[in-house]
């Protein structure tokens, strides 16, 4: 029985290691492909500097642009560290150019960087760091268990238990808890675009519509304005007349709680929707 438990625990570690490693490679390849396309054949859109501020450690650049699909005006914020751009080169009302990738022929958009033309095109550090960390946790869990099992003959001696290997159940419990908590992130990372990229994509390619909020409830903690996030069940019709029922969430809705709201949806995947504050 104990041999089976030790082998099963090893199998769990190996499965998650394979999943995290696969996710790391796929996400990295997607990001590299998207950034390569930006360097070689980017699409361009005109924008206007709304504001630029610096606190010494960060430079914040706000730009306004008009979606070429929905003809909706959006404000986009860029954050730079000193040295990436020169704040003196930008001023309120200045015309600038944003670059993005042509994804009209892609079945599903999994990466969509929207960058300021002339700024450095580099890999996204956030997902890269997170995926490396997840992979290292799985590597450590797998290798450590293998070493402990070999040192204690756990694969042949049925008297060797998890407690024998680790002194208690706390360590393997924490490892399994980490795997469980990160499952949602892992699945979402494999099949969906990062939240920021998805919002960028919908700003450029999304179709504007009006949706009816059928139910909503407050979830999570309050934001800086004192409003809690609203989780909404909505229904709307696409431009082809298809009725869509889906879920969205937004802090902004909590301020108005109207029955009908403006949304932007993805023509490729009509259930990919974001709340639009008119």
C-alpha positions as a Markdown table, in Angstrom:
| # | Residue | x | y | z |
|---|---|---|---|---|
| 1 | Unk | 0.0 | 0.0 | 0.0 |
| 2 | Unk | 2.7 | 2.5 | 0.9 |
| 3 | Unk | 4.6 | 1.7 | -2.3 |
| 4 | Unk | 1.5 | 2.5 | -4.3 |
| 5 | Unk | 1.1 | 5.8 | -2.4 |
| 6 | Unk | 4.7 | 6.8 | -3.0 |
| 7 | Unk | 4.4 | 5.9 | -6.7 |
| 8 | Unk | 1.1 | 7.8 | -7.0 |
| 9 | Unk | 2.6 | 10.9 | -5.4 |
| 10 | Unk | 5.5 | 10.7 | -7.8 |
| 11 | Unk | 3.0 | 10.3 | -10.7 |
| 12 | Unk | 1.1 | 13.4 | -9.6 |
| 13 | Unk | 4.3 | 15.4 | -9.6 |
| 14 | Unk | 5.4 | 14.2 | -13.0 |
| 15 | Unk | 1.9 | 15.0 | -14.5 |
| 16 | Unk | 2.0 | 18.5 | -13.2 |
| 17 | Unk | 5.7 | 19.0 | -14.2 |
| 18 | Unk | 4.8 | 17.9 | -17.8 |
| 19 | Unk | 1.7 | 20.3 | -17.8 |
| 20 | Unk | 3.7 | 23.3 | -16.5 |
| 21 | Unk | 6.6 | 22.6 | -18.8 |
| 22 | Unk | 4.2 | 22.3 | -21.8 |
| 23 | Unk | 2.5 | 25.5 | -20.7 |
| 24 | Unk | 5.8 | 27.4 | -20.4 |
| 25 | Unk | 7.0 | 26.3 | -23.8 |
| 26 | Unk | 3.6 | 27.1 | -25.6 |
| 27 | Unk | 3.2 | 30.5 | -23.9 |
| 28 | Unk | 6.8 | 31.5 | -24.7 |
| 29 | Unk | 6.4 | 30.4 | -28.4 |
| 30 | Unk | 3.2 | 32.3 | -28.7 |
| 31 | Unk | 4.7 | 35.5 | -27.3 |
| 32 | Unk | 7.9 | 35.1 | -29.5 |
| 33 | Unk | 5.7 | 34.6 | -32.6 |
| 34 | Unk | 3.5 | 37.7 | -31.8 |
| 35 | Unk | 6.6 | 39.9 | -31.1 |
| 36 | Unk | 8.3 | 38.7 | -34.3 |
| 37 | Unk | 5.2 | 39.6 | -36.3 |
| 38 | Unk | 5.3 | 43.1 | -34.7 |
| 39 | Unk | 8.8 | 43.5 | -35.9 |
| 40 | Unk | 8.3 | 42.4 | -39.4 |
| 41 | Unk | 4.7 | 43.3 | -40.5 |
| 42 | Unk | 2.8 | 45.3 | -37.9 |
| 43 | Unk | -0.5 | 47.0 | -38.4 |
| 44 | Unk | -0.6 | 50.7 | -37.4 |
| 45 | Unk | -3.2 | 53.0 | -35.9 |
| 46 | Unk | -3.1 | 56.7 | -35.1 |
| 47 | Unk | -3.4 | 57.8 | -31.5 |
| 48 | Unk | -3.1 | 61.0 | -29.5 |
| 49 | Unk | -1.2 | 61.6 | -26.3 |
| 50 | Unk | -3.7 | 62.4 | -23.5 |
| 51 | Unk | -1.3 | 62.7 | -20.7 |
| 52 | Unk | 2.3 | 61.8 | -19.6 |
| 53 | Unk | 3.5 | 61.7 | -16.0 |
| 54 | Unk | 6.6 | 60.5 | -14.3 |
| 55 | Unk | 7.3 | 59.7 | -10.6 |
| 56 | Unk | 11.0 | 59.1 | -11.1 |
| 57 | Unk | 10.7 | 55.3 | -11.1 |
| 58 | Unk | 7.9 | 54.9 | -13.7 |
| 59 | Unk | 6.7 | 56.9 | -16.7 |
| 60 | Unk | 3.0 | 56.7 | -17.5 |
| 61 | Unk | 1.8 | 57.6 | -21.0 |
| 62 | Unk | -1.9 | 57.8 | -21.7 |
| 63 | Unk | -3.0 | 57.7 | -25.3 |
| 64 | Unk | -6.5 | 57.9 | -27.0 |
| 65 | Unk | -7.3 | 56.1 | -30.2 |
| 66 | Unk | -10.4 | 55.1 | -32.2 |
| 67 | Unk | -11.2 | 51.4 | -32.9 |
| 68 | Unk | -11.2 | 50.8 | -36.7 |
| 69 | Unk | -14.0 | 48.2 | -36.3 |
| 70 | Unk | -16.4 | 49.5 | -33.6 |
| 71 | Unk | -15.5 | 53.2 | -34.0 |
| 72 | Unk | -15.3 | 53.5 | -30.3 |
| 73 | Unk | -12.8 | 55.7 | -28.6 |
| 74 | Unk | -10.5 | 54.1 | -26.1 |
| 75 | Unk | -7.8 | 55.3 | -23.7 |
| 76 | Unk | -4.7 | 53.1 | -23.2 |
| 77 | Unk | -2.0 | 53.4 | -20.6 |
| 78 | Unk | 1.6 | 52.5 | -21.1 |
| 79 | Unk | 4.1 | 52.2 | -18.3 |
| 80 | Unk | 7.8 | 52.5 | -18.9 |
| 81 | Unk | 10.9 | 52.7 | -16.8 |
| 82 | Unk | 13.4 | 55.6 | -17.2 |
| 83 | Unk | 15.6 | 54.9 | -20.2 |
| 84 | Unk | 12.9 | 53.1 | -22.3 |
| 85 | Unk | 11.5 | 56.4 | -23.5 |
| 86 | Unk | 12.3 | 60.0 | -23.0 |
| 87 | Unk | 9.4 | 61.9 | -21.4 |
| 88 | Unk | 10.5 | 65.1 | -23.0 |
| 89 | Unk | 9.8 | 63.6 | -26.4 |
| 90 | Unk | 6.0 | 63.5 | -25.7 |
| 91 | Unk | 3.4 | 66.1 | -24.9 |
| 92 | Unk | -0.3 | 66.4 | -24.5 |
| 93 | Unk | -2.1 | 66.4 | -27.9 |
| 94 | Unk | 0.9 | 64.9 | -29.8 |
| 95 | Unk | 0.1 | 62.4 | -32.6 |
| 96 | Unk | 1.7 | 59.0 | -32.1 |
| 97 | Unk | 1.4 | 55.6 | -33.7 |
| 98 | Unk | 0.4 | 52.3 | -32.1 |
| 99 | Unk | 1.3 | 48.9 | -33.6 |
| 100 | Unk | -0.5 | 45.6 | -33.4 |
| 101 | Unk | -0.8 | 42.3 | -35.3 |
| 102 | Unk | -3.2 | 41.4 | -38.1 |
| 103 | Unk | -5.2 | 38.5 | -36.6 |
| 104 | Unk | -8.2 | 38.5 | -38.9 |
| 105 | Unk | -7.4 | 35.0 | -40.2 |
| 106 | Unk | -6.6 | 33.4 | -36.9 |
| 107 | Unk | -9.2 | 31.1 | -35.5 |
| 108 | Unk | -8.5 | 32.1 | -31.9 |
| 109 | Unk | -6.4 | 35.0 | -30.7 |
| 110 | Unk | -4.0 | 33.9 | -27.8 |
| 111 | Unk | -1.6 | 36.9 | -28.0 |
| 112 | Unk | -2.3 | 40.5 | -28.9 |
| 113 | Unk | 0.4 | 43.0 | -27.9 |
| 114 | Unk | -0.5 | 46.7 | -28.5 |
| 115 | Unk | 2.7 | 48.8 | -28.4 |
| 116 | Unk | 3.8 | 52.3 | -28.9 |
| 117 | Unk | 5.7 | 52.5 | -32.2 |
| 118 | Unk | 9.4 | 53.2 | -31.5 |
| 119 | Unk | 9.3 | 51.6 | -28.1 |
| 120 | Unk | 11.3 | 48.4 | -27.5 |
| 121 | Unk | 9.6 | 45.2 | -28.5 |
| 122 | Unk | 10.3 | 42.6 | -25.8 |
| 123 | Unk | 8.8 | 39.5 | -24.2 |
| 124 | Unk | 6.2 | 39.8 | -21.5 |
| 125 | Unk | 8.0 | 39.4 | -18.2 |
| 126 | Unk | 4.9 | 38.7 | -16.1 |
| 127 | Unk | 3.7 | 35.4 | -17.7 |
| 128 | Unk | 7.3 | 34.3 | -18.3 |
| 129 | Unk | 8.3 | 34.7 | -14.7 |
| 130 | Unk | 5.1 | 33.0 | -13.4 |
| 131 | Unk | 5.4 | 30.0 | -15.7 |
| 132 | Unk | 9.1 | 29.6 | -14.9 |
| 133 | Unk | 8.3 | 29.7 | -11.2 |
| 134 | Unk | 5.5 | 27.1 | -11.6 |
| 135 | Unk | 7.8 | 24.8 | -13.6 |
| 136 | Unk | 10.5 | 25.1 | -11.0 |
| 137 | Unk | 8.1 | 24.2 | -8.2 |
| 138 | Unk | 7.1 | 21.0 | -10.1 |
| 139 | Unk | 10.7 | 20.2 | -10.9 |
| 140 | Unk | 11.6 | 20.5 | -7.2 |
| 141 | Unk | 8.6 | 18.4 | -6.1 |
| 142 | Unk | 9.4 | 15.7 | -8.6 |
| 143 | Unk | 13.2 | 15.5 | -8.1 |
| 144 | Unk | 12.9 | 15.8 | -4.3 |
| 145 | Unk | 10.4 | 12.9 | -4.1 |
| 146 | Unk | 12.6 | 10.8 | -6.4 |
| 147 | Unk | 15.7 | 11.4 | -4.3 |
| 148 | Unk | 13.8 | 10.7 | -1.0 |
| 149 | Unk | 12.4 | 7.5 | -2.4 |
| 150 | Unk | 15.7 | 6.2 | -3.7 |
| 151 | Unk | 17.5 | 7.0 | -0.4 |
| 152 | Unk | 14.8 | 5.2 | 1.6 |
| 153 | Unk | 14.1 | 2.4 | -0.9 |
| 154 | Unk | 10.5 | 3.6 | -0.9 |
| 155 | Unk | 9.7 | 1.9 | -4.3 |
| 156 | Unk | 10.5 | -1.6 | -2.9 |
| 157 | Unk | 10.0 | -1.4 | 0.9 |
| 158 | Unk | 6.3 | -1.3 | 1.8 |
| 159 | Unk | 7.2 | 0.0 | 5.3 |
| 160 | Unk | 8.3 | 3.4 | 4.0 |
| 161 | Unk | 5.5 | 5.9 | 4.3 |
| 162 | Unk | 5.2 | 9.6 | 3.3 |
| 163 | Unk | 5.9 | 10.5 | 6.9 |
| 164 | Unk | 9.1 | 8.4 | 6.8 |
| 165 | Unk | 10.2 | 10.4 | 3.8 |
| 166 | Unk | 9.3 | 13.9 | 5.0 |
| 167 | Unk | 8.8 | 13.6 | 8.7 |
| 168 | Unk | 5.1 | 14.7 | 8.4 |
| 169 | Unk | 2.3 | 15.3 | 5.9 |
| 170 | Unk | 2.8 | 19.0 | 5.8 |
| 171 | Unk | 5.3 | 19.2 | 2.9 |
| 172 | Unk | 3.4 | 16.9 | 0.5 |
| 173 | Unk | 0.2 | 18.6 | 1.4 |
| 174 | Unk | 1.6 | 22.1 | 0.6 |
| 175 | Unk | 2.9 | 20.8 | -2.8 |
| 176 | Unk | -0.5 | 19.2 | -3.7 |
| 177 | Unk | -2.3 | 22.4 | -2.5 |
| 178 | Unk | -0.1 | 24.5 | -4.8 |
| 179 | Unk | -0.9 | 22.3 | -7.7 |
| 180 | Unk | -4.6 | 22.4 | -7.0 |
| 181 | Unk | -4.7 | 26.2 | -6.6 |
| 182 | Unk | -2.8 | 26.7 | -9.8 |
| 183 | Unk | -5.0 | 24.4 | -12.0 |
| 184 | Unk | -7.3 | 27.3 | -13.0 |
| 185 | Unk | -4.4 | 29.5 | -14.0 |
| 186 | Unk | -2.8 | 26.6 | -15.9 |
| 187 | Unk | -5.9 | 25.8 | -17.9 |
| 188 | Unk | -6.6 | 29.4 | -18.6 |
| 189 | Unk | -3.0 | 30.0 | -19.7 |
| 190 | Unk | -3.1 | 27.1 | -22.1 |
| 191 | Unk | -6.4 | 28.0 | -23.8 |
| 192 | Unk | -6.9 | 31.7 | -23.5 |
| 193 | Unk | -5.0 | 35.0 | -24.1 |
| 194 | Unk | -3.7 | 36.9 | -21.1 |
| 195 | Unk | -6.4 | 39.3 | -19.8 |
| 196 | Unk | -4.5 | 42.4 | -21.0 |
| 197 | Unk | -3.9 | 41.0 | -24.5 |
| 198 | Unk | -7.6 | 40.0 | -24.8 |
| 199 | Unk | -8.7 | 43.5 | -23.8 |
| 200 | Unk | -6.3 | 45.0 | -26.4 |
| 201 | Unk | -7.7 | 42.6 | -29.0 |
| 202 | Unk | -11.3 | 43.5 | -28.3 |
| 203 | Unk | -10.5 | 47.2 | -28.4 |
| 204 | Unk | -9.1 | 46.8 | -32.0 |
| 205 | Unk | -11.3 | 44.0 | -33.4 |
| 206 | Unk | -14.3 | 43.8 | -31.1 |
| 207 | Unk | -17.8 | 44.6 | -32.2 |
| 208 | Unk | -20.0 | 46.9 | -30.1 |
| 209 | Unk | -23.4 | 45.8 | -28.9 |
| 210 | Unk | -26.0 | 46.3 | -26.2 |
| 211 | Unk | -26.6 | 43.5 | -23.7 |
| 212 | Unk | -29.3 | 42.9 | -21.1 |
| 213 | Unk | -28.2 | 42.0 | -17.6 |
| 214 | Unk | -30.4 | 39.1 | -16.5 |
| 215 | Unk | -28.8 | 38.6 | -13.0 |
| 216 | Unk | -25.8 | 40.0 | -11.1 |
| 217 | Unk | -24.2 | 39.6 | -7.7 |
| 218 | Unk | -21.3 | 41.3 | -5.9 |
| 219 | Unk | -18.1 | 39.3 | -5.5 |
| 220 | Unk | -14.7 | 39.9 | -4.1 |
| 221 | Unk | -13.4 | 42.9 | -2.2 |
| 222 | Unk | -14.0 | 46.6 | -2.8 |
| 223 | Unk | -11.9 | 48.7 | -5.1 |
| 224 | Unk | -10.3 | 52.1 | -4.3 |
| 225 | Unk | -13.7 | 53.8 | -5.0 |
| 226 | Unk | -15.5 | 51.5 | -2.6 |
| 227 | Unk | -17.3 | 49.4 | -5.2 |
| 228 | Unk | -17.3 | 45.7 | -5.3 |
| 229 | Unk | -16.9 | 43.7 | -8.5 |
| 230 | Unk | -20.2 | 42.7 | -10.1 |
| 231 | Unk | -20.5 | 39.2 | -11.7 |
| 232 | Unk | -23.2 | 39.4 | -14.4 |
| 233 | Unk | -25.2 | 37.0 | -16.5 |
| 234 | Unk | -26.0 | 38.7 | -19.7 |
| 235 | Unk | -27.8 | 38.1 | -23.0 |
| 236 | Unk | -27.3 | 39.9 | -26.3 |
| 237 | Unk | -27.6 | 39.4 | -30.1 |
| 238 | Unk | -24.6 | 39.4 | -32.4 |
| 239 | Unk | -24.6 | 41.3 | -35.7 |
| 240 | Unk | -25.8 | 38.0 | -37.4 |
| 241 | Unk | -28.8 | 37.7 | -35.1 |
| 242 | Unk | -27.4 | 34.9 | -32.9 |
| 243 | Unk | -28.5 | 35.1 | -29.3 |
| 244 | Unk | -25.7 | 34.7 | -26.8 |
| 245 | Unk | -25.8 | 34.0 | -23.1 |
| 246 | Unk | -22.6 | 34.5 | -21.2 |
| 247 | Unk | -21.0 | 35.9 | -18.0 |
| 248 | Unk | -18.9 | 39.0 | -17.5 |
| 249 | Unk | -17.6 | 40.9 | -14.5 |
| 250 | Unk | -16.8 | 44.5 | -13.8 |
| 251 | Unk | -16.3 | 47.0 | -11.0 |
| 252 | Unk | -17.7 | 49.7 | -13.3 |
| 253 | Unk | -21.1 | 48.1 | -13.5 |
| 254 | Unk | -21.4 | 48.3 | -9.7 |
| 255 | Unk | -21.7 | 52.1 | -10.0 |
| 256 | Unk | -24.7 | 52.1 | -12.3 |
| 257 | Unk | -26.4 | 48.7 | -12.1 |
| 258 | Unk | -28.5 | 49.4 | -15.2 |
| 259 | Unk | -30.5 | 46.7 | -17.0 |
| 260 | Unk | -28.9 | 47.3 | -20.4 |
| 261 | Unk | -25.2 | 47.8 | -20.8 |
| 262 | Unk | -22.7 | 48.4 | -23.6 |
| 263 | Unk | -20.3 | 45.6 | -24.4 |
| 264 | Unk | -17.6 | 44.7 | -26.9 |
| 265 | Unk | -17.6 | 41.1 | -28.1 |
| 266 | Unk | -15.4 | 38.9 | -30.2 |
| 267 | Unk | -16.8 | 37.9 | -33.6 |
| 268 | Unk | -14.6 | 34.7 | -33.5 |
| 269 | Unk | -15.9 | 33.7 | -30.1 |
| 270 | Unk | -19.1 | 35.6 | -29.1 |
| 271 | Unk | -18.8 | 34.5 | -25.5 |
| 272 | Unk | -15.6 | 36.5 | -25.2 |
| 273 | Unk | -17.1 | 39.8 | -24.0 |
| 274 | Unk | -16.0 | 42.8 | -22.0 |
| 275 | Unk | -18.1 | 45.5 | -20.3 |
| 276 | Unk | -17.9 | 48.9 | -22.0 |
| 277 | Unk | -18.6 | 52.0 | -20.0 |
| 278 | Unk | -20.3 | 54.4 | -22.4 |
